[in-house]
Amino acid sequence: MIFFSRRIGLNQGQEVPVRGGARVTGRSGRYSIGALNIEPVTKRRPAAVATNFSTLRVKRDILRRSNIGLIATRRSTGLTGLGSNTIVGLDANFFCGRT
């Protein structure tokens, strides 16, 4: 299942403590980047089976007003990564008119 970042910290409508996380966004030249990594845990579940949520988005401007991008998401359970789901997608926006 793909994860939804607004649901991190919730489990069936109940709050789940978040152990820690980081989010980085920025731009360098023609590239835009965004990365997110969060690990919520419950008192009933040891850290060895905690769920980890990660996502990475990279976009590059091309031509005059167009861009191409890549997004990767991963949701894994446990330190071994068994039970993980990884999804990768590509996208592009092309503007073909005059400004």
Jmol script that loads the backbone (N, CA, C; Angstrom):
load data "model"
ATOM      1  N   MET A   1       0.830  -1.163   0.000  1.00  0.00           N
ATOM      2  CA  MET A   1       0.000   0.000   0.000  1.00  0.00           C
ATOM      3  C   MET A   1       0.887   1.242   0.000  1.00  0.00           C
ATOM      4  N   ILE A   2       0.530   2.229  -0.799  1.00  0.00           N
ATOM      5  CA  ILE A   2       1.227   3.515  -0.792  1.00  0.00           C
ATOM      6  C   ILE A   2       0.866   4.219   0.508  1.00  0.00           C
ATOM      7  N   PHE A   3       1.813   4.927   1.080  1.00  0.00           N
ATOM      8  CA  PHE A   3       1.459   5.640   2.306  1.00  0.00           C
ATOM      9  C   PHE A   3       1.057   7.069   1.983  1.00  0.00           C
ATOM     10  N   PHE A   4       0.233   7.633   2.854  1.00  0.00           N
ATOM     11  CA  PHE A   4      -0.209   9.017   2.741  1.00  0.00           C
ATOM     12  C   PHE A   4       0.402   9.770   3.909  1.00  0.00           C
ATOM     13  N   SER A   5       1.200  10.797   3.630  1.00  0.00           N
ATOM     14  CA  SER A   5       1.952  11.468   4.688  1.00  0.00           C
ATOM     15  C   SER A   5       1.041  12.077   5.753  1.00  0.00           C
ATOM     16  N   ARG A   6      -0.175  12.428   5.426  1.00  0.00           N
ATOM     17  CA  ARG A   6      -1.078  13.011   6.430  1.00  0.00           C
ATOM     18  C   ARG A   6      -1.604  11.962   7.405  1.00  0.00           C
ATOM     19  N   ARG A   7      -1.393  10.679   7.101  1.00  0.00           N
ATOM     20  CA  ARG A   7      -1.827   9.614   8.001  1.00  0.00           C
ATOM     21  C   ARG A   7      -0.698   9.114   8.900  1.00  0.00           C
ATOM     22  N   ILE A   8       0.507   9.597   8.696  1.00  0.00           N
ATOM     23  CA  ILE A   8       1.614   9.195   9.558  1.00  0.00           C
ATOM     24  C   ILE A   8       1.337   9.747  10.953  1.00  0.00           C
ATOM     25  N   GLY A   9       1.446   8.906  11.954  1.00  0.00           N
ATOM     26  CA  GLY A   9       1.144   9.305  13.322  1.00  0.00           C
ATOM     27  C   GLY A   9      -0.294   8.983  13.709  1.00  0.00           C
ATOM     28  N   LEU A  10      -1.043   8.349  12.793  1.00  0.00           N
ATOM     29  CA  LEU A  10      -2.408   7.909  13.080  1.00  0.00           C
ATOM     30  C   LEU A  10      -2.536   6.436  12.739  1.00  0.00           C
ATOM     31  N   ASN A  11      -3.261   5.702  13.567  1.00  0.00           N
ATOM     32  CA  ASN A  11      -3.552   4.302  13.312  1.00  0.00           C
ATOM     33  C   ASN A  11      -5.018   4.087  13.649  1.00  0.00           C
ATOM     34  N   GLN A  12      -5.841   3.910  12.635  1.00  0.00           N
ATOM     35  CA  GLN A  12      -7.282   3.759  12.804  1.00  0.00           C
ATOM     36  C   GLN A  12      -7.869   4.926  13.585  1.00  0.00           C
ATOM     37  N   GLY A  13      -7.422   6.138  13.265  1.00  0.00           N
ATOM     38  CA  GLY A  13      -7.935   7.350  13.898  1.00  0.00           C
ATOM     39  C   GLY A  13      -7.320   7.688  15.237  1.00  0.00           C
ATOM     40  N   GLN A  14      -6.481   6.822  15.794  1.00  0.00           N
ATOM     41  CA  GLN A  14      -5.836   7.058  17.085  1.00  0.00           C
ATOM     42  C   GLN A  14      -4.410   7.556  16.862  1.00  0.00           C
ATOM     43  N   GLU A  15      -3.971   8.496  17.714  1.00  0.00           N
ATOM     44  CA  GLU A  15      -2.612   9.012  17.601  1.00  0.00           C
ATOM     45  C   GLU A  15      -1.581   7.949  17.936  1.00  0.00           C
ATOM     46  N   VAL A  16      -0.486   7.946  17.167  1.00  0.00           N
ATOM     47  CA  VAL A  16       0.645   7.046  17.397  1.00  0.00           C
ATOM     48  C   VAL A  16       1.873   7.928  17.596  1.00  0.00           C
ATOM     49  N   PRO A  17       2.633   7.738  18.681  1.00  0.00           N
ATOM     50  CA  PRO A  17       3.829   8.559  18.886  1.00  0.00           C
ATOM     51  C   PRO A  17       4.814   8.397  17.726  1.00  0.00           C
ATOM     52  N   VAL A  18       5.474   9.478  17.382  1.00  0.00           N
ATOM     53  CA  VAL A  18       6.479   9.452  16.326  1.00  0.00           C
ATOM     54  C   VAL A  18       7.846   9.466  16.980  1.00  0.00           C
ATOM     55  N   ARG A  19       8.671   8.467  16.652  1.00  0.00           N
ATOM     56  CA  ARG A  19      10.020   8.366  17.213  1.00  0.00           C
ATOM     57  C   ARG A  19      10.889   9.505  16.696  1.00  0.00           C
ATOM     58  N   GLY A  20      10.804   9.778  15.416  1.00  0.00           N
ATOM     59  CA  GLY A  20      11.598  10.851  14.844  1.00  0.00           C
ATOM     60  C   GLY A  20      11.396  10.904  13.346  1.00  0.00           C
ATOM     61  N   GLY A  21      11.880  11.955  12.748  1.00  0.00           N
ATOM     62  CA  GLY A  21      11.747  12.083  11.304  1.00  0.00           C
ATOM     63  C   GLY A  21      12.501  13.293  10.795  1.00  0.00           C
ATOM     64  N   ALA A  22      12.585  13.377   9.484  1.00  0.00           N
ATOM     65  CA  ALA A  22      13.275  14.500   8.858  1.00  0.00           C
ATOM     66  C   ALA A  22      12.634  14.785   7.511  1.00  0.00           C
ATOM     67  N   ARG A  23      12.616  16.052   7.154  1.00  0.00           N
ATOM     68  CA  ARG A  23      12.126  16.471   5.843  1.00  0.00           C
ATOM     69  C   ARG A  23      13.104  17.498   5.294  1.00  0.00           C
ATOM     70  N   VAL A  24      13.479  17.314   4.046  1.00  0.00           N
ATOM     71  CA  VAL A  24      14.407  18.223   3.386  1.00  0.00           C
ATOM     72  C   VAL A  24      13.799  18.631   2.051  1.00  0.00           C
ATOM     73  N   THR A  25      13.776  19.915   1.773  1.00  0.00           N
ATOM     74  CA  THR A  25      13.341  20.400   0.464  1.00  0.00           C
ATOM     75  C   THR A  25      14.306  21.479   0.022  1.00  0.00           C
ATOM     76  N   GLY A  26      14.438  21.624  -1.277  1.00  0.00           N
ATOM     77  CA  GLY A  26      15.327  22.657  -1.769  1.00  0.00           C
ATOM     78  C   GLY A  26      15.447  22.660  -3.278  1.00  0.00           C
ATOM     79  N   ARG A  27      16.255  23.574  -3.736  1.00  0.00           N
ATOM     80  CA  ARG A  27      16.473  23.742  -5.168  1.00  0.00           C
ATOM     81  C   ARG A  27      17.955  24.024  -5.399  1.00  0.00           C
ATOM     82  N   SER A  28      18.488  23.411  -6.449  1.00  0.00           N
ATOM     83  CA  SER A  28      19.875  23.650  -6.842  1.00  0.00           C
ATOM     84  C   SER A  28      19.917  23.725  -8.364  1.00  0.00           C
ATOM     85  N   GLY A  29      20.109  24.918  -8.873  1.00  0.00           N
ATOM     86  CA  GLY A  29      20.124  25.089 -10.322  1.00  0.00           C
ATOM     87  C   GLY A  29      18.794  24.703 -10.930  1.00  0.00           C
ATOM     88  N   ARG A  30      18.807  23.742 -11.840  1.00  0.00           N
ATOM     89  CA  ARG A  30      17.591  23.312 -12.528  1.00  0.00           C
ATOM     90  C   ARG A  30      16.895  22.149 -11.814  1.00  0.00           C
ATOM     91  N   TYR A  31      17.395  21.757 -10.645  1.00  0.00           N
ATOM     92  CA  TYR A  31      16.841  20.626  -9.908  1.00  0.00           C
ATOM     93  C   TYR A  31      16.073  21.093  -8.667  1.00  0.00           C
ATOM     94  N   SER A  32      14.953  20.426  -8.392  1.00  0.00           N
ATOM     95  CA  SER A  32      14.214  20.578  -7.139  1.00  0.00           C
ATOM     96  C   SER A  32      14.214  19.212  -6.467  1.00  0.00           C
ATOM     97  N   ILE A  33      14.358  19.203  -5.144  1.00  0.00           N
ATOM     98  CA  ILE A  33      14.405  17.928  -4.435  1.00  0.00           C
ATOM     99  C   ILE A  33      13.572  18.022  -3.157  1.00  0.00           C
ATOM    100  N   GLY A  34      12.960  16.918  -2.818  1.00  0.00           N
ATOM    101  CA  GLY A  34      12.232  16.805  -1.562  1.00  0.00           C
ATOM    102  C   GLY A  34      12.418  15.401  -1.026  1.00  0.00           C
ATOM    103  N   ALA A  35      12.677  15.268   0.260  1.00  0.00           N
ATOM    104  CA  ALA A  35      12.864  13.953   0.872  1.00  0.00           C
ATOM    105  C   ALA A  35      12.199  13.953   2.242  1.00  0.00           C
ATOM    106  N   LEU A  36      11.625  12.817   2.606  1.00  0.00           N
ATOM    107  CA  LEU A  36      10.916  12.666   3.867  1.00  0.00           C
ATOM    108  C   LEU A  36      11.211  11.286   4.432  1.00  0.00           C
ATOM    109  N   ASN A  37      11.490  11.218   5.741  1.00  0.00           N
ATOM    110  CA  ASN A  37      11.684   9.935   6.415  1.00  0.00           C
ATOM    111  C   ASN A  37      11.141  10.072   7.828  1.00  0.00           C
ATOM    112  N   ILE A  38      10.151   9.238   8.170  1.00  0.00           N
ATOM    113  CA  ILE A  38       9.510   9.313   9.478  1.00  0.00           C
ATOM    114  C   ILE A  38       9.311   7.902  10.027  1.00  0.00           C
ATOM    115  N   GLU A  39       9.488   7.753  11.347  1.00  0.00           N
ATOM    116  CA  GLU A  39       9.308   6.452  11.972  1.00  0.00           C
ATOM    117  C   GLU A  39       8.411   6.576  13.208  1.00  0.00           C
ATOM    118  N   PRO A  40       7.100   6.307  13.052  1.00  0.00           N
ATOM    119  CA  PRO A  40       6.234   6.262  14.236  1.00  0.00           C
ATOM    120  C   PRO A  40       6.327   4.895  14.911  1.00  0.00           C
ATOM    121  N   VAL A  41       6.161   4.850  16.220  1.00  0.00           N
ATOM    122  CA  VAL A  41       6.172   3.578  16.964  1.00  0.00           C
ATOM    123  C   VAL A  41       5.068   3.605  18.016  1.00  0.00           C
ATOM    124  N   THR A  42       4.659   2.432  18.449  1.00  0.00           N
ATOM    125  CA  THR A  42       3.714   2.343  19.555  1.00  0.00           C
ATOM    126  C   THR A  42       4.405   1.663  20.722  1.00  0.00           C
ATOM    127  N   LYS A  43       3.872   1.860  21.910  1.00  0.00           N
ATOM    128  CA  LYS A  43       4.448   1.236  23.106  1.00  0.00           C
ATOM    129  C   LYS A  43       4.299  -0.277  23.059  1.00  0.00           C
ATOM    130  N   ARG A  44       3.264  -0.761  22.362  1.00  0.00           N
ATOM    131  CA  ARG A  44       3.029  -2.192  22.277  1.00  0.00           C
ATOM    132  C   ARG A  44       3.940  -2.885  21.281  1.00  0.00           C
ATOM    133  N   ARG A  45       4.528  -2.142  20.361  1.00  0.00           N
ATOM    134  CA  ARG A  45       5.371  -2.749  19.333  1.00  0.00           C
ATOM    135  C   ARG A  45       6.824  -2.351  19.554  1.00  0.00           C
ATOM    136  N   PRO A  46       7.735  -3.289  19.641  1.00  0.00           N
ATOM    137  CA  PRO A  46       9.154  -2.943  19.804  1.00  0.00           C
ATOM    138  C   PRO A  46       9.706  -2.292  18.539  1.00  0.00           C
ATOM    139  N   ALA A  47      10.833  -1.631  18.694  1.00  0.00           N
ATOM    140  CA  ALA A  47      11.446  -0.922  17.571  1.00  0.00           C
ATOM    141  C   ALA A  47      11.764  -1.853  16.407  1.00  0.00           C
ATOM    142  N   ALA A  48      11.987  -3.137  16.684  1.00  0.00           N
ATOM    143  CA  ALA A  48      12.356  -4.080  15.630  1.00  0.00           C
ATOM    144  C   ALA A  48      11.243  -4.283  14.613  1.00  0.00           C
ATOM    145  N   VAL A  49       9.995  -3.955  14.969  1.00  0.00           N
ATOM    146  CA  VAL A  49       8.900  -4.113  14.021  1.00  0.00           C
ATOM    147  C   VAL A  49       8.236  -2.773  13.702  1.00  0.00           C
ATOM    148  N   ALA A  50       8.900  -1.686  14.027  1.00  0.00           N
ATOM    149  CA  ALA A  50       8.358  -0.360  13.742  1.00  0.00           C
ATOM    150  C   ALA A  50       8.260  -0.132  12.241  1.00  0.00           C
ATOM    151  N   THR A  51       7.272   0.643  11.838  1.00  0.00           N
ATOM    152  CA  THR A  51       7.094   0.981  10.428  1.00  0.00           C
ATOM    153  C   THR A  51       7.902   2.227  10.114  1.00  0.00           C
ATOM    154  N   ASN A  52       8.536   2.244   8.948  1.00  0.00           N
ATOM    155  CA  ASN A  52       9.320   3.391   8.488  1.00  0.00           C
ATOM    156  C   ASN A  52       8.733   3.877   7.172  1.00  0.00           C
ATOM    157  N   PHE A  53       8.505   5.184   7.060  1.00  0.00           N
ATOM    158  CA  PHE A  53       7.964   5.795   5.856  1.00  0.00           C
ATOM    159  C   PHE A  53       9.029   6.682   5.225  1.00  0.00           C
ATOM    160  N   SER A  54       9.294   6.489   3.928  1.00  0.00           N
ATOM    161  CA  SER A  54      10.281   7.318   3.222  1.00  0.00           C
ATOM    162  C   SER A  54       9.743   7.701   1.851  1.00  0.00           C
ATOM    163  N   THR A  55      10.094   8.877   1.400  1.00  0.00           N
ATOM    164  CA  THR A  55       9.758   9.289   0.042  1.00  0.00           C
ATOM    165  C   THR A  55      10.833  10.244  -0.463  1.00  0.00           C
ATOM    166  N   LEU A  56      11.039  10.208  -1.773  1.00  0.00           N
ATOM    167  CA  LEU A  56      12.017  11.068  -2.432  1.00  0.00           C
ATOM    168  C   LEU A  56      11.413  11.591  -3.720  1.00  0.00           C
ATOM    169  N   ARG A  57      11.540  12.892  -3.968  1.00  0.00           N
ATOM    170  CA  ARG A  57      11.041  13.507  -5.194  1.00  0.00           C
ATOM    171  C   ARG A  57      12.153  14.361  -5.782  1.00  0.00           C
ATOM    172  N   VAL A  58      12.481  14.122  -7.053  1.00  0.00           N
ATOM    173  CA  VAL A  58      13.478  14.909  -7.770  1.00  0.00           C
ATOM    174  C   VAL A  58      12.837  15.394  -9.062  1.00  0.00           C
ATOM    175  N   LYS A  59      12.965  16.685  -9.332  1.00  0.00           N
ATOM    176  CA  LYS A  59      12.397  17.272 -10.549  1.00  0.00           C
ATOM    177  C   LYS A  59      13.466  18.129 -11.208  1.00  0.00           C
ATOM    178  N   ARG A  60      13.535  18.056 -12.546  1.00  0.00           N
ATOM    179  CA  ARG A  60      14.520  18.850 -13.293  1.00  0.00           C
ATOM    180  C   ARG A  60      13.805  19.667 -14.347  1.00  0.00           C
ATOM    181  N   ASP A  61      14.105  20.968 -14.369  1.00  0.00           N
ATOM    182  CA  ASP A  61      13.569  21.842 -15.413  1.00  0.00           C
ATOM    183  C   ASP A  61      14.292  21.558 -16.715  1.00  0.00           C
ATOM    184  N   ILE A  62      13.530  21.449 -17.800  1.00  0.00           N
ATOM    185  CA  ILE A  62      14.120  21.260 -19.125  1.00  0.00           C
ATOM    186  C   ILE A  62      13.472  22.242 -20.092  1.00  0.00           C
ATOM    187  N   LEU A  63      14.130  22.461 -21.206  1.00  0.00           N
ATOM    188  CA  LEU A  63      13.654  23.417 -22.197  1.00  0.00           C
ATOM    189  C   LEU A  63      13.321  24.736 -21.508  1.00  0.00           C
ATOM    190  N   ARG A  64      12.309  25.439 -22.000  1.00  0.00           N
ATOM    191  CA  ARG A  64      12.024  26.758 -21.442  1.00  0.00           C
ATOM    192  C   ARG A  64      11.095  26.707 -20.234  1.00  0.00           C
ATOM    193  N   ARG A  65       9.982  25.957 -20.338  1.00  0.00           N
ATOM    194  CA  ARG A  65       9.016  25.906 -19.248  1.00  0.00           C
ATOM    195  C   ARG A  65       8.525  24.487 -18.991  1.00  0.00           C
ATOM    196  N   SER A  66       9.355  23.501 -19.211  1.00  0.00           N
ATOM    197  CA  SER A  66       8.972  22.103 -19.042  1.00  0.00           C
ATOM    198  C   SER A  66       9.812  21.465 -17.938  1.00  0.00           C
ATOM    199  N   ASN A  67       9.390  20.289 -17.492  1.00  0.00           N
ATOM    200  CA  ASN A  67      10.162  19.585 -16.472  1.00  0.00           C
ATOM    201  C   ASN A  67       9.874  18.091 -16.532  1.00  0.00           C
ATOM    202  N   ILE A  68      10.801  17.332 -15.971  1.00  0.00           N
ATOM    203  CA  ILE A  68      10.637  15.885 -15.811  1.00  0.00           C
ATOM    204  C   ILE A  68      10.908  15.568 -14.340  1.00  0.00           C
ATOM    205  N   GLY A  69      10.310  14.486 -13.858  1.00  0.00           N
ATOM    206  CA  GLY A  69      10.481  14.185 -12.442  1.00  0.00           C
ATOM    207  C   GLY A  69      10.420  12.712 -12.129  1.00  0.00           C
ATOM    208  N   LEU A  70      10.886  12.393 -10.933  1.00  0.00           N
ATOM    209  CA  LEU A  70      10.892  11.030 -10.414  1.00  0.00           C
ATOM    210  C   LEU A  70      10.415  11.098  -8.970  1.00  0.00           C
ATOM    211  N   ILE A  71       9.568  10.147  -8.591  1.00  0.00           N
ATOM    212  CA  ILE A  71       9.153  10.032  -7.199  1.00  0.00           C
ATOM    213  C   ILE A  71       9.292   8.574  -6.780  1.00  0.00           C
ATOM    214  N   ALA A  72       9.778   8.360  -5.573  1.00  0.00           N
ATOM    215  CA  ALA A  72       9.907   7.006  -5.027  1.00  0.00           C
ATOM    216  C   ALA A  72       9.386   7.038  -3.601  1.00  0.00           C
ATOM    217  N   THR A  73       8.549   6.070  -3.257  1.00  0.00           N
ATOM    218  CA  THR A  73       8.051   5.954  -1.898  1.00  0.00           C
ATOM    219  C   THR A  73       8.352   4.554  -1.376  1.00  0.00           C
ATOM    220  N   ARG A  74       8.554   4.453  -0.062  1.00  0.00           N
ATOM    221  CA  ARG A  74       8.836   3.153   0.555  1.00  0.00           C
ATOM    222  C   ARG A  74       8.212   3.131   1.945  1.00  0.00           C
ATOM    223  N   ARG A  75       7.540   2.057   2.215  1.00  0.00           N
ATOM    224  CA  ARG A  75       6.984   1.812   3.548  1.00  0.00           C
ATOM    225  C   ARG A  75       7.490   0.442   3.968  1.00  0.00           C
ATOM    226  N   SER A  76       8.283   0.396   5.016  1.00  0.00           N
ATOM    227  CA  SER A  76       8.861  -0.884   5.429  1.00  0.00           C
ATOM    228  C   SER A  76       8.577  -1.147   6.899  1.00  0.00           C
ATOM    229  N   THR A  77       8.529  -2.426   7.237  1.00  0.00           N
ATOM    230  CA  THR A  77       8.277  -2.854   8.604  1.00  0.00           C
ATOM    231  C   THR A  77       9.473  -3.643   9.110  1.00  0.00           C
ATOM    232  N   GLY A  78       9.994  -3.299  10.267  1.00  0.00           N
ATOM    233  CA  GLY A  78      11.088  -4.026  10.890  1.00  0.00           C
ATOM    234  C   GLY A  78      12.447  -3.587  10.395  1.00  0.00           C
ATOM    235  N   LEU A  79      13.447  -3.960  11.139  1.00  0.00           N
ATOM    236  CA  LEU A  79      14.821  -3.604  10.809  1.00  0.00           C
ATOM    237  C   LEU A  79      15.318  -4.317   9.563  1.00  0.00           C
ATOM    238  N   THR A  80      14.743  -5.484   9.248  1.00  0.00           N
ATOM    239  CA  THR A  80      15.187  -6.253   8.083  1.00  0.00           C
ATOM    240  C   THR A  80      14.605  -5.736   6.781  1.00  0.00           C
ATOM    241  N   GLY A  81      13.553  -4.905   6.865  1.00  0.00           N
ATOM    242  CA  GLY A  81      12.923  -4.412   5.646  1.00  0.00           C
ATOM    243  C   GLY A  81      11.946  -5.396   5.047  1.00  0.00           C
ATOM    244  N   LEU A  82      11.746  -6.550   5.711  1.00  0.00           N
ATOM    245  CA  LEU A  82      10.762  -7.511   5.221  1.00  0.00           C
ATOM    246  C   LEU A  82       9.384  -6.880   5.340  1.00  0.00           C
ATOM    247  N   GLY A  83       8.538  -7.167   4.397  1.00  0.00           N
ATOM    248  CA  GLY A  83       7.215  -6.574   4.422  1.00  0.00           C
ATOM    249  C   GLY A  83       7.208  -5.150   3.909  1.00  0.00           C
ATOM    250  N   SER A  84       8.170  -4.799   3.087  1.00  0.00           N
ATOM    251  CA  SER A  84       8.239  -3.432   2.583  1.00  0.00           C
ATOM    252  C   SER A  84       7.533  -3.302   1.233  1.00  0.00           C
ATOM    253  N   ASN A  85       7.071  -2.098   0.975  1.00  0.00           N
ATOM    254  CA  ASN A  85       6.463  -1.742  -0.309  1.00  0.00           C
ATOM    255  C   ASN A  85       7.234  -0.571  -0.883  1.00  0.00           C
ATOM    256  N   THR A  86       7.651  -0.688  -2.121  1.00  0.00           N
ATOM    257  CA  THR A  86       8.360   0.382  -2.799  1.00  0.00           C
ATOM    258  C   THR A  86       7.666   0.677  -4.119  1.00  0.00           C
ATOM    259  N   ILE A  87       7.445   1.947  -4.381  1.00  0.00           N
ATOM    260  CA  ILE A  87       6.799   2.373  -5.622  1.00  0.00           C
ATOM    261  C   ILE A  87       7.639   3.490  -6.229  1.00  0.00           C
ATOM    262  N   VAL A  88       7.857   3.419  -7.539  1.00  0.00           N
ATOM    263  CA  VAL A  88       8.621   4.436  -8.259  1.00  0.00           C
ATOM    264  C   VAL A  88       7.777   4.926  -9.420  1.00  0.00           C
ATOM    265  N   GLY A  89       7.782   6.228  -9.637  1.00  0.00           N
ATOM    266  CA  GLY A  89       7.017   6.797 -10.739  1.00  0.00           C
ATOM    267  C   GLY A  89       7.789   7.894 -11.447  1.00  0.00           C
ATOM    268  N   LEU A  90       7.487   8.076 -12.717  1.00  0.00           N
ATOM    269  CA  LEU A  90       8.081   9.133 -13.539  1.00  0.00           C
ATOM    270  C   LEU A  90       6.963  10.030 -14.043  1.00  0.00           C
ATOM    271  N   ASP A  91       7.275  11.299 -14.225  1.00  0.00           N
ATOM    272  CA  ASP A  91       6.290  12.211 -14.801  1.00  0.00           C
ATOM    273  C   ASP A  91       7.001  13.298 -15.594  1.00  0.00           C
ATOM    274  N   ALA A  92       6.238  13.980 -16.431  1.00  0.00           N
ATOM    275  CA  ALA A  92       6.788  15.064 -17.247  1.00  0.00           C
ATOM    276  C   ALA A  92       5.689  16.069 -17.553  1.00  0.00           C
ATOM    277  N   ASN A  93       6.060  17.318 -17.645  1.00  0.00           N
ATOM    278  CA  ASN A  93       5.175  18.400 -18.056  1.00  0.00           C
ATOM    279  C   ASN A  93       5.855  19.137 -19.201  1.00  0.00           C
ATOM    280  N   PHE A  94       5.182  19.202 -20.333  1.00  0.00           N
ATOM    281  CA  PHE A  94       5.745  19.887 -21.500  1.00  0.00           C
ATOM    282  C   PHE A  94       4.825  21.019 -21.912  1.00  0.00           C
ATOM    283  N   PHE A  95       5.393  22.201 -22.031  1.00  0.00           N
ATOM    284  CA  PHE A  95       4.646  23.360 -22.495  1.00  0.00           C
ATOM    285  C   PHE A  95       5.052  23.613 -23.941  1.00  0.00           C
ATOM    286  N   CYS A  96       4.090  23.601 -24.843  1.00  0.00           N
ATOM    287  CA  CYS A  96       4.388  23.699 -26.272  1.00  0.00           C
ATOM    288  C   CYS A  96       3.893  24.993 -26.894  1.00  0.00           C
ATOM    289  N   GLY A  97       3.701  26.033 -26.132  1.00  0.00           N
ATOM    290  CA  GLY A  97       3.202  27.292 -26.673  1.00  0.00           C
ATOM    291  C   GLY A  97       4.211  28.416 -26.477  1.00  0.00           C
ATOM    292  N   ARG A  98       3.906  29.537 -27.112  1.00  0.00           N
ATOM    293  CA  ARG A  98       4.760  30.719 -26.931  1.00  0.00           C
ATOM    294  C   ARG A  98       4.274  31.528 -25.740  1.00  0.00           C
ATOM    295  N   THR A  99       5.212  32.222 -25.111  1.00  0.00           N
ATOM    296  CA  THR A  99       4.829  33.079 -23.987  1.00  0.00           C
ATOM    297  C   THR A  99       5.029  34.515 -24.329  1.00  0.00           C
TER     298      THR A  99
END
end "model"
wireframe off; spacefill off
backbone 0.3
color backbone group
